[in-house]
Amino acid sequence: MKKRVLVLLVLAAFPVFGQSGLFNPFGQREIDRWKLSAGVVYLSTNSTAAGKLYSFVTNGWALACSTNPASCSGLLAVALSTNSARGMQKGGMITAQGLTPGLPVFISATPGEFTQTQPTNSGYVVRSLCDSALTTNSFELAPGVSIELQ
């Protein structure tokens, strides 16, 4: 009697980011082969920094910054590599340092960074990236609407 083995790959658990980039036990070749499109977009070809937050603007990806309203609207994603053609994570688990669980995460005034301090200055944009951090070093990227402060 032949035994059948079912192999189930749970890929959604692997897009985990840090300052050093994507943790990927399969290797870049498999990511390219499978084109993990659930949460990853392949738009444009721009130089990026892995782990930084970007906004898709008319001419490609730009670092998101709460002091620049144009860089806070539209599609937000975290860079997977040094080039956007390698993929930009638009949703899922993100790692960041020094988070307080239970507090929301916002676009920072420092380009490409996250913060848990809500912007309050006139002209800044408030856009949450999640309702609350899950742990001291992770949150689920689910951007809300952007509001420009008057």
Secondary structure as UniProt FT lines:
FT   HELIX           11..13
FT   STRAND          16..18
FT   TURN            19..20
FT   STRAND          21..23
FT   TURN            25..26
FT   HELIX           28..34
FT   STRAND          40..41
FT   TURN            50..51
FT   STRAND          53..57
FT   TURN            58..59
FT   STRAND          60..63
FT   TURN            66..67
FT   HELIX           69..71
FT   STRAND          76..79
FT   HELIX           84..86
FT   STRAND          88..89
FT   STRAND          92..95
FT   STRAND          105..107
FT   TURN            111..112
FT   STRAND          114..115
FT   TURN            122..123
FT   STRAND          125..130
FT   TURN            136..137
FT   STRAND          138..141
FT   STRAND          146..148
//
